[in-house]
């Protein structure tokens, strides 16, 4: 995907999350966009938040998948 399109999606999902901070799907998409743009620390923040929201919703396997994404980006991540 082009960098310009990614930036448009980035802005879109940031707006969605400002209105709905617990929107898990938007948070995961934003994390993927950050990852694609090479902004790993931002991606990690979004994946961590998503994993907590997923666990809170009773979706442990999905929460583990989000944690795995964190560890792929930051193997030393301890949270």
C-alpha positions in Angstrom: 0.0 0.0 0.0 1.3 3.5 -0.8 2.6 5.7 2.0 0.0 8.3 1.1 -2.9 5.8 1.5 -1.4 4.6 4.8 -1.3 8.1 6.2 -4.9 8.7 5.2 -6.0 5.5 7.0 -3.8 6.5 9.9 -5.7 9.8 10.3 -9.0 8.0 9.9 -8.4 5.4 12.6 -7.0 8.0 15.0 -10.3 9.9 14.6 -12.3 6.8 15.2 -10.3 6.0 18.3 -10.7 9.6 19.6 -14.4 9.0 19.5 -14.4 5.3 20.5 -11.2 4.5 22.5 -12.3 0.9 23.2 -12.9 0.1 19.5 -10.6 -3.0 19.3 -10.8 -3.4 15.5 -9.8 0.2 14.9 -7.0 -0.1 17.4 -5.6 -3.3 15.7 -5.8 -1.7 12.3 -4.0 1.4 13.5 -1.3 -0.8 15.0 -0.9 -2.6 11.7 -0.6 0.8 9.9 2.0 2.0 12.4 3.9 -1.2 11.8 3.7 -0.8 8.0 5.0 2.7 8.4 7.9 1.6 10.5 6.7 3.3 13.6 7.2 0.3 15.8 6.9 2.0 19.2 3.5 3.4 18.3 2.4 -0.1 17.0 3.5 -1.7 20.2 1.4 0.8 22.2 -1.6 0.0 20.1 -1.1 -3.7 20.3 -0.7 -3.6 24.1 -3.9 -1.6 24.5 -5.7 -3.9 22.1 -4.5 -7.0 24.0 -5.9 -5.5 27.3 -9.2 -4.7 25.7 -9.4 -8.2 24.1 -8.7 -9.8 27.5 -11.3 -7.6 29.1 -13.8 -8.8 26.5 -13.1 -12.4 27.3 -11.1 -13.1 24.1 -7.9 -14.6 25.4 -6.6 -16.1 22.2 -7.0 -12.8 20.4 -5.3 -11.1 23.3 -2.4 -13.6 23.0 -2.1 -12.9 19.3 -1.8 -9.1 20.0 0.9 -9.9 22.6 2.7 -12.0 20.0 2.7 -9.0 17.7 4.2 -6.9 20.5 7.0 -9.4 21.0 7.7 -9.6 17.3 8.3 -5.9 17.3 10.0 -5.6 20.7 11.3 -9.0 21.9 12.5 -7.5 25.2 9.0 -6.0 26.0 8.1 -7.1 29.6 4.6 -5.8 30.1 
